[in-house]
């Protein structure tokens, strides 16, 4: 039997402990890769099935009677056809809305807990299974000590892949790199523990160990384990948040040390090299094909003591989807010229005005462009440029704030876009929730929904836009953009904008007084209004000059938003499919998750005609 499983035994006349150990040390890491590959394949099947179901389920009234997510939803009566949908929602609640809390600022979903627990059990079972020697001694140290090291080393290629921006796991599963970054950190820590098991086993096995300390392979191993230990320490969330640049530099140096002295290293270099090559090509394509260098000169504007707005001309060949991020390289601001920092793109890559310009003769294009920009007013950057809202902290963002105070132009190199974009086309109700700079995510999603409904690409009937801010003055960041968006929205789309100011109530009163429309102000009539917006009456044109707070769809409140009540009310009113998208602090995320658990998304609620609720949470702050 051994001769069939391990051919190398046939030439020796029978197995020995050493030959069995060597053969299993080679075989078990390969088996581990097969198991992990199968798990990734299963995840990919579920992810892509969900993606295609979301694409195919959009049909509005045409498929109302055939789609179980739409059928009977308006009548709110029990339907057996909706039981599978109710079970799918129950899975979403358990996997992604039940959480394991660790302090006030960090939590893990049950899906992350399951993956962590399964990976730990899997690796350690594979390390200690079949460790009985030929004489019958169980858990023989010579078996598991070497095998634990081989298993740990075999995981480095996957850990490397999960830490890159362009990796096969994201391509196969459709899960963005930032979501996989948790798995990257978790696997690194589990592998570190397994390497410690390997090191302790070798110390006990080869006692006294002092005679081996000067051996090169021992020095290499100790160096790699110490470097990985430092990596695990600096990657802890409090250190990453408070000293991100320290983490960045230490991570770079320690990874080089681990890579220098670890096995399975050549696949790691190939994976890392392909990612870097892809990023370099992106940099070349997006930054060095510009007609002039000034096109990538960014304007840094200080919006408040804690926020900077960065904007620059959009390269004609750079396109992105709402909710995606880009890495910014600013040599004049960064300590090192290759530093890249991720930020969500707050502007919208719209084709609305570009399509109008292409339809006009060449001689009329400059006039049409001017009319479009006049129609957009001060909100033009959110349609015509690349805009970022950057929360000022320490290090890089603090230096960017200093550049904004000086009024200097900042040279920017753009790498992106990265991450998925939420597909809102198949949802009847969309709730967008943001806190502070999280509006960088929700604002372009709102603009995208409006444009898709206008173009007949979305069946959405209602959008609720919730934004929590500390200071009422922050409203002016996007007030003109929201006004234009509301005027662009077709009558079939109901939009409710709720802005909650958590600062002093006095700031709200001052803002409301300052935003009262001036009756003596000259109204400039824009004849392009009917072309661009599709609304011809004069009343709508006059409304474009009003303040945001004068619009009926906009509500301004003081204090924190009661997300539990808002979401419960929206679920009760909603029919069909409902999407909730969040980008905010941990407090906001926890409130939303708590509000969308049972009984709101229970199988019985869904079976009785309640909406199928999907929750998407965007990372806020440092990953």
FENNOR-V289871 format. One record per backbone hydrogen bond with DSSP energy under -1.0 kcal/mol. NH is the residue of the N-H (numbers start at 1). CO is the residue of the C=O. Records with the same first field share a line. If there is no record, write none. Layout:
NH = CO ; CO
//
This chain:
5 = 1
6 = 2
9 = 6
10 = 7
12 = 9
20 = 16
21 = 17
22 = 18
23 = 19
24 = 20
25 = 21
26 = 22
27 = 23
28 = 24
31 = 27
32 = 28
33 = 29
34 = 30
35 = 31
36 = 32
37 = 33
38 = 34
39 = 35
40 = 36
41 = 37
42 = 38
43 = 39
44 = 40
45 = 41
46 = 42
47 = 43
48 = 44
49 = 45
50 = 46
51 = 47
52 = 48
53 = 49
54 = 50
55 = 51
56 = 52
57 = 53
62 = 59
67 = 63
70 = 67
71 = 67
73 = 70
76 = 72
79 = 607
82 = 79
83 = 80
86 = 82
87 = 83
88 = 84
89 = 85
90 = 86
91 = 87
92 = 88
93 = 89
94 = 90
95 = 91
96 = 92
97 = 93
98 = 93
100 = 108
102 = 106
108 = 100
110 = 98
111 = 95
113 = 109
114 = 110
115 = 111
116 = 112
117 = 113
118 = 114
119 = 115
120 = 116
121 = 117
122 = 118
123 = 119
124 = 120
125 = 121
126 = 122
127 = 123
128 = 124
129 = 125
133 = 137
136 = 133
140 = 131
143 = 140
144 = 140
145 = 141
147 = 143
148 = 144
149 = 145
150 = 146
151 = 147
152 = 148
153 = 149
154 = 150
155 = 152
156 = 153
159 = 155
160 = 156
161 = 157
162 = 158
164 = 161
171 = 167
172 = 168
173 = 169
174 = 170
180 = 176
184 = 180
185 = 181
186 = 182
187 = 183
188 = 184
189 = 185
190 = 186
191 = 187
192 = 188
193 = 189
194 = 190
195 = 191
196 = 192
197 = 193
198 = 194
199 = 195
200 = 196
201 = 197
202 = 198
203 = 199
204 = 200
205 = 201
206 = 202
207 = 204
212 = 209
213 = 210
215 = 212
219 = 215
220 = 216
221 = 217
222 = 218
223 = 219
224 = 220
225 = 221
226 = 222
227 = 223
228 = 224
229 = 225
230 = 226
231 = 227
232 = 228
233 = 229
234 = 230
235 = 231
236 = 233
240 = 236
241 = 237
242 = 238
243 = 239
247 = 243
248 = 244
249 = 245
250 = 246
251 = 247
252 = 248
253 = 249
254 = 250
255 = 251
256 = 252
257 = 253
258 = 254
259 = 255
260 = 256
261 = 257
269 = 265
270 = 266
271 = 267
272 = 268
273 = 269
274 = 270
275 = 271
276 = 272
277 = 273
278 = 274
279 = 275
280 = 276
281 = 277
282 = 278
283 = 279
284 = 280
285 = 281
286 = 282
287 = 283
288 = 284
295 = 292
296 = 293
297 = 294
298 = 410
299 = 311
301 = 309
303 = 307
304 = 307
308 = 390
309 = 301
310 = 388
311 = 299
312 = 386
318 = 315
324 = 321
325 = 418
326 = 343
327 = 415
328 = 341
329 = 413
333 = 330
334 = 330
339 = 336
341 = 328
343 = 326
345 = 324
346 = 387
348 = 382
350 = 348
355 = 351
356 = 352
357 = 353
358 = 354
359 = 355
364 = 361
368 = 364
369 = 365
370 = 366
371 = 367
372 = 368
373 = 369
374 = 370
375 = 371
376 = 372
377 = 373
379 = 376
380 = 377
382 = 379
383 = 380
384 = 380
385 = 381
386 = 312
388 = 310
390 = 308
392 = 306
399 = 395
400 = 396
401 = 397
402 = 398
403 = 399
404 = 400
405 = 401
406 = 402
408 = 403
410 = 298
412 = 296
413 = 329
415 = 327
418 = 325
427 = 424
428 = 577
429 = 577
430 = 462
431 = 579
432 = 464
433 = 581
434 = 466
435 = 583
436 = 468
438 = 435
439 = 436
440 = 437
441 = 438
442 = 438
443 = 439
446 = 442
447 = 443
448 = 444
449 = 445
450 = 446
451 = 447
452 = 448
453 = 449
454 = 450
455 = 451
456 = 453
457 = 452
459 = 425
461 = 428
462 = 428
463 = 494
464 = 430
465 = 496
466 = 432
467 = 498
468 = 434
469 = 500
474 = 471
475 = 472
476 = 473
477 = 474
478 = 475
479 = 475
482 = 478
483 = 479
484 = 480
485 = 481
486 = 482
487 = 483
488 = 484
489 = 485
493 = 490
494 = 461
496 = 463
497 = 553
498 = 465
499 = 555
500 = 467
501 = 557
502 = 469
507 = 504
509 = 505
510 = 506
511 = 507
512 = 508
513 = 509
514 = 510
515 = 511
516 = 513
521 = 518
529 = 526
532 = 528
533 = 529
534 = 529
541 = 537
542 = 538
543 = 539
544 = 540
545 = 542
546 = 543
551 = 548
554 = 551
555 = 497
557 = 499
559 = 501
563 = 561
566 = 562
567 = 563
568 = 564
569 = 565
570 = 566
571 = 567
572 = 568
573 = 569
574 = 570
578 = 612
579 = 429
580 = 614
581 = 431
582 = 616
583 = 433
589 = 585
590 = 586
591 = 587
592 = 588
593 = 589
594 = 590
595 = 591
596 = 592
601 = 597
602 = 599
606 = 602
607 = 603
608 = 604
609 = 606
610 = 605
612 = 576
614 = 578
616 = 580
618 = 582
//
